Amino acid sequence: MITKEEVEHVGWLARIEIDAKESDAYAEKLNSVLDYFGQLDEVDTEGVKPTYHVADIVNVFRKDEVTESMSQEEVLANTEHKQEGNFKAPKIM
């Protein structure tokens, strides 16, 4: 059970100002969520295979192969902002 004081403490940690009226409402809502998790804990899952993903995806990575790419001249042809063979960007510091 989450108390009003715990809600206020979490608000303090998150730097969120929560007044007394709000903390009561949040405590009630959070306790409702925890009650639902309690109901889920009671469900018999014996023999149910764990589901880590909704879609049955085994490997989504492509093979790492070297391919032909654009030359430096082709890439730099698309910008007016270049210097010594590189893109010229504004100074940050």
N, C-alpha and C positions, 0 to 999 in steps of 0.2 A: 504494500500500500504506500503510495506516494503522499507525503504530507504537504501542507501549504508551505511549511518552512523549507522543505526540499526544493519545491518549485521556485521559491524566492532565491535560494542559494544557486540553483542552476541559472536563473536570470542574472544574478550577480556575476557568475563566472562568464556568462556570455555577454556581459555588459549591456543587458537589456533591462530597462526599468519596468518592473511589474508591480502594480499596486495590489492591495489586499483583495479587492474584488476579483481581479484577474487571476490571482494565484489560486483562489478557491475554484474558479472555473477550469483552469489548466489542470489542477490536481484531479478534479473529477474526470476530465477527458482522458488524462494519462492513465488513471486507474481503470477506466473503461477499456483502454487498449490492453493493459496488463491482464484484465479479466478475460479478454478474448484469447490472449496467448495461453492462459490457464486452460481454457476450453480446448485449444489445439493440443496441449500437452496430454489431455485425456484420450485423444483419438488413438485407436489401436493401429499402429503402423508396422506391425510385425509382418515381414515378408514383402514389404513395399520397397522397391528399388529406389535409392536416392535419386532425385532429379537436380542436377546442377545447372542445366540450361533447358529452356523450354523447347528450343529447336535442337535436334540431334546433330550437332556440328562436331566433327572430329578434329579437323585442322583447317583453319581459315587462312594460313600463311601461304604465300606463293613461294616458289622455288627461287632462291637468290642466284640470278644469272646476270652476267655482265652483258649489256646491250649497247648498241651504238647510241650516242647522244649528240646534242647540238655542239658545234664548235664554239669556242670562246668568242670569236668574231660574230657569229650568228646571234648569240645571246646578247652581246653588248650592242648590236645594231638596233635593238629595240629601246634604247635609252639615250637621253641626252646627258645624263649624269654618270660619267665614267672618268676614271683616273688611273693611269698606269695599268690598264688591262683588268680593272675591277670596277664594280658598281661604286659610285660615290654617294655616301649617305650623310645626312646632317650629323654634326657632333651631338652627342648625348650629354656629355659632362663638360 
